[in-house]
Amino acid sequence: MVESKDKIHVLFDTDTDGYIVGWQQEFYDGKAWQTPFDTTNAVEVTPAALDNIIIGATRYTDGQLVTDEAKREELENPVPQPTPEQQMLAALALKLAKLEAG
């Protein structure tokens, strides 16, 4: 039988902006619940809430997991970055346009 709890201890790893980039969580080993990490900064969340985390777009704020929809969109649809060659061609085209304009 798999043991479950309403809320489990979780320790979030965050980036410098506070977005969750990973986590460790309490687990049931078949006999008892185990927390193989320092729980000093751990919080309690529902297992279902963990399923809704979007890495790099969700923060733990005021006791809740909050997803930044703009950040989520940015992660799902990144703006393509020009290659160095494309940047060089654009710079040359701009220089040529300025020369032709006088």
C-alpha positions as a printed Julia matrix, in Angstrom:
102×3 Matrix{Float64}:
  0.0    0.0     0.0
  1.31   3.44   -0.93
  1.11   5.89    1.94
  0.04   9.46    1.2
 -0.23  12.75    3.07
 -2.23  15.89    2.46
  0.92  18.02    2.64
  4.59  17.08    2.41
  7.79  18.91    3.32
  9.53  20.46    0.31
 12.77  22.41    0.02
 12.87  24.62   -3.08
 15.99  25.61   -5.0
 15.53  29.03   -6.62
 17.39  31.27   -9.01
 18.39  34.84   -8.15
 14.91  36.1    -9.1
 13.18  33.62   -6.77
 11.86  31.3    -9.48
 11.87  27.62   -8.57
 14.54  25.68  -10.48
 14.32  22.42   -8.5
 13.3   20.9    -5.22
 13.71  18.07   -2.74
 10.69  16.48   -1.13
  9.71  14.23    1.72
  8.92  10.66    0.67
  7.46   7.45    2.09
  9.95   4.57    2.11
  7.38   1.86    2.78
  7.69   2.15    6.55
  7.93   5.83    7.44
  8.05   9.3     5.93
 11.64  10.4     5.27
 13.04  13.9     4.88
 16.65  13.49    3.66
 17.46  17.21    3.82
 17.67  20.02    6.37
 14.06  21.1     6.93
 14.95  24.52    8.36
 13.77  26.31    5.19
 11.34  23.63    4.03
  7.66  24.4     3.48
  4.59  22.19    3.34
  2.7   21.88    0.06
  0.29  19.39   -1.43
  1.71  16.8    -3.81
 -0.79  18.04   -6.42
  0.65  21.56   -6.15
  4.11  20.23   -7.02
  2.69  18.85  -10.26
  1.75  22.39  -11.33
  5.19  23.95  -10.88
  6.73  25.34  -14.04
 10.5   25.34  -13.61
 11.79  28.9   -14.02
  8.33  30.51  -13.92
  6.87  29.54  -10.52
  7.7   31.14   -7.17
  6.72  30.22   -3.62
  5.21  33.44   -2.3
  3.2   34.06    0.86
  2.59  30.34    1.37
  1.45  29.71   -2.2
  2.95  28.53   -5.47
  2.43  31.33   -7.98
  3.18  31.02  -11.68
  4.24  34.14  -13.57
  2.31  33.72  -16.83
  4.51  36.19  -18.75
  7.62  34.26  -17.67
  5.89  30.99  -18.59
  5.14  32.33  -22.06
  8.73  33.52  -22.42
 10.04  30.05  -21.52
  7.61  28.27  -23.83
  8.23  30.62  -26.77
 11.74  32.02  -26.49
 12.7   34.96  -28.68
 15.21  33.67  -31.23
 18.61  35.28  -30.81
 20.52  36.25  -33.95
 23.71  34.35  -34.64
 27.01  36.27  -34.67
 26.96  36.03  -38.46
 23.48  37.53  -38.64
 24.54  40.35  -36.31
 27.58  41.06  -38.48
 25.48  41.11  -41.67
 22.97  43.49  -40.05
 25.79  45.81  -38.96
 27.27  45.78  -42.47
 23.86  46.44  -44.05
 23.32  49.39  -41.69
 26.78  50.76  -42.48
 26.15  50.42  -46.22
 22.75  52.16  -45.9
 24.38  55.06  -44.05
 27.1   55.36  -46.71
 24.51  55.39  -49.51
 22.44  58.0   -47.69
 25.44  60.27  -47.66
